[in-house]
Amino acid sequence: MSGSSAPQRDVVGVASVLADALPALYRALDRRVARDFPHPKPPEGHLNLLRYVAEHEGATVRQAAEALLMKPNNVSALVSQLTGQGLLERRHDSTDKRIVRLHLTPVARRRLAEVHALHVGHLTGVLRALTDGELDALGSALGALVSLTHGLRAAQH
């Protein structure tokens, strides 16, 4: 399907299937990870914040809130919880002591790596059961899914 040349009913049909399939895929994967994670699995909001800080070491609460499409006071509450659990550290900026920067602890890095490994492991197992054609189709669709994600994020700004 190429942009404006795709029939409208095809676009709506694809949107409908994605709207149903993506949450179901996420829930199934989340349940498998929760079952196999050797620690209490953090809520998705906590994981999202930890992932963001892992990718943007030294980010501020405001930056994290904007990136995660959350209110700063909600992110601040998450930061307090994660700091209390020993997963995040707040460090004052070296040039402006009024600014607090967020950093993962070594424990958080290990736990994020464990969750990622479980995600990859479960998906790998299921992907191996697909036909070559199904696997090729999914591989071809990955770029489109990334573009779709960027488009949805951009529409919210």
C-alpha positions in Angstrom: 0.0 0.0 0.0 1.6 3.2 -1.1 0.3 6.3 0.7 -2.4 8.1 -1.2 -3.0 5.4 -3.9 -4.2 2.8 -1.4 -8.0 2.4 -1.5 -9.6 3.9 1.6 -11.3 0.6 2.6 -7.9 -1.1 2.6 -6.4 1.5 4.9 -9.4 1.2 7.3 -9.1 -2.6 7.2 -5.4 -2.5 8.0 -6.0 0.0 10.8 -8.8 -2.2 12.2 -6.6 -5.3 12.2 -3.7 -3.4 13.8 -5.9 -1.9 16.4 -7.0 -5.4 17.5 -3.7 -7.3 16.9 -1.1 -5.0 18.5 -2.7 -4.8 22.0 -3.4 -8.6 21.9 0.3 -9.2 20.9 1.5 -6.9 23.7 -0.7 -8.5 26.4 0.3 -12.0 25.4 4.0 -11.1 25.5 3.6 -9.2 28.7 2.0 -12.2 30.4 4.8 -14.5 29.3 7.4 -12.1 30.5 5.6 -11.5 33.9 5.5 -15.3 34.3 9.2 -15.8 33.6 10.7 -12.7 35.1 12.5 -13.7 38.3 11.6 -10.5 40.1 8.2 -8.7 40.6 7.7 -7.3 37.1 7.5 -3.5 37.2 4.4 -1.9 35.7 4.7 -0.9 32.1 5.0 2.8 33.0 8.0 2.1 35.1 9.6 0.1 32.4 8.9 2.8 29.8 10.6 5.4 32.0 13.6 3.1 32.7 13.9 2.4 29.0 13.8 6.1 28.2 16.5 6.9 30.8 18.6 4.0 29.5 18.5 5.6 26.0 18.8 9.2 27.3 21.1 9.0 30.2 21.0 12.2 32.2 17.6 13.3 31.0 15.4 15.5 33.2 11.9 14.7 34.4 10.5 17.2 32.0 12.3 15.7 29.0 11.1 12.2 30.1 7.6 13.5 30.5 7.6 15.0 27.0 9.0 11.9 25.4 6.7 9.6 27.2 3.6 11.8 26.6 3.0 12.1 30.3 2.5 14.9 32.8 5.7 16.0 34.6 4.2 15.4 38.0 3.3 11.8 37.1 6.8 11.2 35.9 8.1 12.8 39.1 6.0 10.3 41.1 7.4 7.4 39.0 10.9 8.7 39.6 10.3 8.8 43.4 9.0 5.2 43.3 11.9 4.0 41.2 14.5 5.8 43.3 13.0 4.2 46.4 13.3 0.8 44.7 17.0 1.4 43.9 16.4 1.5 40.1 16.9 5.2 39.4 19.3 7.8 40.7 18.8 11.6 40.8 22.0 13.6 40.3 22.3 17.3 40.3 23.6 18.8 37.1 27.3 19.7 37.3 26.7 23.3 35.9 23.3 24.1 37.3 22.5 22.5 40.7 18.8 23.3 40.3 18.6 20.8 37.5 18.3 17.1 38.4 19.4 14.4 35.9 18.1 10.9 35.9 20.4 7.9 35.8 19.9 4.1 35.9 21.4 2.1 38.6 23.3 -1.1 37.8 20.3 -3.1 39.1 18.0 -1.3 36.7 20.3 -2.0 33.8 20.4 -5.7 34.6 16.6 -5.9 35.0 16.0 -4.1 31.7 18.3 -6.5 30.0 16.5 -9.4 31.6 13.1 -8.1 30.4 14.5 -7.5 26.9 16.0 -10.9 26.7 12.7 -12.5 27.7 10.9 -10.4 25.1 13.4 -11.5 22.4 13.4 -15.1 23.6 9.6 -15.4 23.5 9.2 -13.7 20.2 12.1 -15.8 18.7 10.3 -19.0 19.8 7.1 -18.0 18.2 8.7 -16.6 15.0 10.5 -19.9 14.5 7.0 -21.6 14.2 6.0 -19.3 11.3 6.3 -20.2 7.7 9.0 -18.6 5.6 6.4 -16.5 3.9 5.0 -15.2 7.2 8.4 -14.4 8.5 9.3 -12.6 5.3 6.1 -10.6 5.5 6.8 -9.6 9.1 10.4 -8.6 8.2 9.1 -6.5 5.3 6.6 -4.8 7.6 9.0 -3.8 10.3 10.0 -0.5 8.6 6.4 0.4 8.1 5.6 -0.4 11.8 8.5 1.9 12.9 7.2 4.6 10.5 3.7 4.1 11.9 5.0 4.6 15.5 6.8 7.8 14.5 3.7 9.1 12.8 1.6 8.5 15.9 4.1 10.1 18.1 4.4 13.1 15.8 0.7 13.5 15.7 0.6 14.0 19.5 3.0 16.9 19.6 
